[in-house]
Amino acid sequence: MKRNLLVMSLLVLLGSTLFAQETPRLAITPSRATVVVGQTKMFRAVDARGVPDNSVRWDTPFQQMEGSGADVMVTYMRAGDYEISAHIPGASASAHLKVIEGDELPEGTEKWVLDNLPGCKTKRIIPAVPAAGSDNDVFSVEECPRGQVVRALSAEGLENWRTGLPEDTKINSDDLANLQPKSLLGASVCDNLKVGMTKDETKLAVRSSDLQPPLNPAGDLWTLEEPRGECRITFIGGRVTKWKKIIGN
């Protein structure tokens, strides 16, 4: 019995690790960019869902930085290779900016590059259909171990959102115009939990402070709403003992 419990615990830990590798808690988009001296470049910090994360702290030397929250603009007055970093409690991310001399970028220069999610590879790049209120310019379709991931990007390489689709789903521009972001590949924030976490650690793990009031008078069952349902978390003595995914329609 103890051996079986140990094996199950290792599998749960492995599953959590794989999930974390596929969906970094923090990323900066674009991943790399090139500008000329004095040209301003915007970067965006996104969370595990690919949406802007306004809780980040930015850090980059020798530059003029404007903005706060998820989006910042940086301007360098000297040529060189620079690193732009963003931080949240327990996680950090970086992007790289190459600044070159000249009045404009040489023909054929890649203005920006977005790295694939870990374990994924780019399958298609699909131009976005113009839509009112949307700054989506292209959709990057990535092939991942759990299926496909669609990432909506602006013309500047800023990620607006991402969503997961089954591996055999056929995608075209018209479909993407009506596609809405949802929990990546149907995954739940429950997948980031571990037995023994405190409530503060739980809030950090699920990247949310919006744990809803207890569902029961004892105060040991809490819920977190998600795009496709909810995650119900049981605490005993102030620590996580178990959790359950409730998938909606």
PyMOL commands that set and color helices and strands:
alter all, ss='L'
color gray80, all
select helices_A, chain A and resi 2-22+173-177+184-186+189-192+199-205
alter helices_A, ss='H'
color red, helices_A
select strands_A, chain A and resi 26-29+32-36+40-47+57-59+64-66+71-75+80-88+91-100+112-113+121-127+138-144+147-153+159-165+221-226+229-236+239-247
alter strands_A, ss='S'
color yellow, strands_A
deselect
rebuild
show_as cartoon
